[in-house]
Amino acid sequence: MTMPTKSKTTATVWVVEKDQVRPRLDHLTTEEPLEIRLVPLQKTVAVTMRTPGADFELAAGFLYSEGVVSRREDIRRISYCVDGEQRHNIVNVELRDGLIPDLQPLERHFYTSSACGVCGKASLEALRLRGCPVIPSGPTVTAEIIYSLPDKLRAAQGIFTATGGLHAAATFDAQGQLLNLREDVGRHNALDKLIGTALLSDELPLNNCIILVSGRSSFEILQKSTTAGVPIVCSVSAPSSLAVSVAKEFGITLIGFLRGERFNIYTGLQRINAA
């Protein structure tokens, strides 16, 4: 039986500083492929480069975000592949009896990078056709709470502290209390892990939560947040134009460039009390 891969890898690096070269040990974020299979169909629906850890939650969150499953009960069992030996880079997801998912939208995911998923290949129309509802109004939060979120996220990022090369996604309540956090080399994977954790714990939709992601807000980040019912999405960098379009159509408050005591509100100003 193979051992699961760790989320950190040790490597020797040479530090060049003030015309001197010295070796030292460094920690790198592990990046390896994860294949998601549906059984008994024996159908591979995605291969994504990810940081090992919370693989079952990643698979569940991905399938939920893509509309393959719509509730916890749609998933009968999740396990690593056992084909002569246990393979920790292949996850088998067994769906409930009678569930025949439409897999055509998943063809674009046969290989996704850790950097930005399949940015630009999906469409706003796909979300409309899935019948995703507009996010309910509320909650209202103060600017001070929004200001506080990045420091809380960084303080909770254990792997990032060791490697310096990892994205994160976190949920907070309306008072700014950290509820959950997941890390991955890809920010869309981190969000899938976060949503998958909520799905498997029967905590969806996240109608009273704030999500903060490191990096920028892409279409995929807003797509996943929409399916999870998240009313407020924050990022420390800029959103894409399609991300703003999704947020506007589905009633999400979208915040970008959240740094220090400053941020931009692109949609959903009514949820932020800045006075």
Residue pairs with C-beta under 8 A, 6 or more apart in sequence:
1 85
1 86
2 85
2 86
2 87
2 88
3 88
4 52
4 88
5 30
5 32
5 52
5 88
5 89
6 30
6 52
7 29
7 30
7 51
7 52
7 53
7 159
7 183
8 27
8 28
8 29
8 30
8 159
8 162
8 163
9 27
9 28
9 29
9 30
10 25
10 26
10 27
10 28
11 25
11 26
11 27
11 28
12 23
12 24
12 25
12 26
13 23
13 24
13 25
13 26
14 21
14 22
14 23
15 21
15 22
15 23
15 24
27 162
27 163
28 163
28 165
29 51
29 159
29 163
29 165
29 166
29 185
30 51
30 52
30 185
31 49
31 50
31 51
31 114
31 185
32 49
32 50
32 51
32 52
32 89
33 47
33 48
33 49
33 50
33 89
34 47
34 48
34 49
34 50
34 52
34 55
34 58
34 59
34 89
34 90
34 91
35 44
35 46
35 47
35 81
35 89
35 90
35 91
36 44
36 45
36 46
36 47
36 48
36 59
36 62
36 63
36 91
36 93
37 43
37 44
37 45
37 81
37 90
37 91
37 92
37 93
38 45
38 68
38 92
38 93
38 94
38 95
38 101
38 103
39 92
39 93
39 94
40 94
43 103
44 110
45 63
45 68
45 103
45 106
45 109
46 62
46 106
46 109
46 110
46 112
47 109
47 110
47 111
47 112
48 58
48 62
48 109
48 111
48 112
48 114
48 117
48 186
48 189
49 112
49 113
49 114
49 185
49 186
50 58
50 114
50 184
50 185
50 186
50 189
51 159
51 166
51 183
51 184
51 185
51 186
51 189
52 88
53 183
53 184
53 193
54 182
54 193
54 196
54 197
55 80
55 88
55 91
56 78
56 91
56 196
56 200
57 182
57 192
57 193
57 194
57 196
57 197
57 200
58 91
58 184
58 189
58 192
58 193
58 196
59 78
59 91
59 93
59 196
60 69
60 75
60 78
60 93
60 195
60 196
60 199
60 200
61 191
61 192
61 193
61 194
61 195
61 196
61 197
61 199
61 224
62 109
62 192
62 196
63 69
63 75
63 93
64 70
64 195
64 196
64 199
64 204
64 227
64 228
65 192
65 195
65 223
65 224
65 227
65 228
66 105
66 106
66 109
67 101
67 102
67 105
67 130
67 227
68 74
68 95
68 101
68 103
68 106
69 75
69 95
69 99
69 101
69 199
71 199
72 199
72 200
72 202
73 96
74 95
74 96
74 99
75 93
75 94
75 95
75 96
75 200
76 94
76 95
76 96
76 97
77 92
77 93
77 94
78 91
78 92
78 93
78 94
79 91
79 92
79 94
80 86
80 87
80 88
80 90
80 91
80 92
81 87
81 90
81 91
81 92
83 90
95 101
105 126
108 118
108 121
108 122
109 118
112 118
112 188
113 186
114 184
114 185
114 186
114 189
115 186
116 186
116 188
116 218
116 220
117 186
117 188
117 218
117 220
118 220
119 218
119 219
119 220
119 240
120 219
120 242
122 219
122 220
122 223
124 242
124 245
124 246
124 249
127 223
127 226
127 246
127 249
127 250
128 249
130 227
132 226
132 227
132 250
133 229
133 250
134 249
134 250
134 251
135 207
135 226
135 229
135 230
135 231
135 250
135 251
135 252
136 207
136 229
136 231
136 251
137 251
137 270
137 271
138 208
138 231
138 271
139 174
139 208
139 231
139 232
139 271
140 174
140 270
140 271
140 272
140 273
141 174
141 176
141 210
141 232
141 271
141 272
141 273
142 272
142 273
142 274
143 261
143 263
143 272
143 273
143 274
145 174
145 175
145 176
146 210
146 234
146 255
146 258
146 263
146 272
147 258
147 260
147 261
147 263
148 176
149 170
149 172
149 176
149 210
149 212
149 234
149 258
150 212
150 236
150 258
150 259
152 170
152 172
152 176
152 178
153 168
153 170
153 178
153 181
153 212
153 214
154 160
156 168
156 170
156 178
156 181
157 166
157 168
157 181
157 183
158 183
159 166
159 183
160 166
160 168
160 183
165 185
166 183
166 184
166 185
167 183
167 184
167 185
167 186
167 187
167 189
167 190
167 213
167 214
167 215
168 181
168 182
168 183
168 184
168 187
168 190
168 213
168 214
169 181
169 182
169 187
169 190
169 191
169 193
169 194
169 211
169 212
169 213
169 214
170 178
170 179
170 180
170 181
170 182
170 194
170 211
170 212
171 178
171 179
171 180
171 181
171 194
171 198
171 206
171 209
171 210
171 211
172 178
172 179
172 209
172 210
172 211
172 212
173 179
173 208
173 209
173 210
174 208
174 209
174 210
176 210
179 209
180 194
180 197
180 198
181 194
182 190
182 191
182 193
182 194
182 197
183 190
184 190
184 193
187 213
187 214
187 215
187 221
188 218
188 220
188 221
188 224
190 213
190 214
191 211
191 213
191 221
191 224
191 225
192 224
194 211
195 204
195 224
195 227
195 228
197 203
198 204
198 206
198 228
204 228
204 229
205 228
205 229
205 230
206 228
206 229
206 230
207 229
207 230
207 231
208 231
209 230
209 231
209 232
210 230
210 231
210 232
210 233
210 234
211 225
211 230
211 232
211 233
211 234
212 234
212 235
212 236
212 258
213 221
213 233
213 234
213 235
214 235
214 236
215 235
215 236
215 237
216 235
216 237
216 238
216 239
216 240
216 256
217 233
217 235
217 237
217 238
217 239
217 240
217 243
217 254
217 256
218 239
218 240
218 242
218 243
219 240
219 242
219 243
219 246
221 233
221 235
221 243
222 233
222 239
222 242
222 243
222 246
222 247
222 250
222 252
222 254
223 246
225 233
225 252
226 246
226 250
226 252
230 252
231 251
231 252
231 253
231 268
231 271
232 252
232 253
232 255
232 268
232 271
233 247
233 252
233 253
233 254
233 255
234 255
234 256
234 258
234 263
235 255
235 256
235 258
236 257
236 258
236 259
237 256
237 257
238 256
238 257
239 247
239 254
239 256
239 266
243 254
244 254
244 266
244 267
246 252
247 253
247 254
247 266
247 267
247 268
248 267
251 268
252 267
252 268
253 265
253 267
253 268
253 269
253 270
253 271
253 272
254 265
254 266
254 267
254 268
255 263
255 264
255 265
255 266
255 272
256 263
256 264
256 266
257 263
257 264
265 272
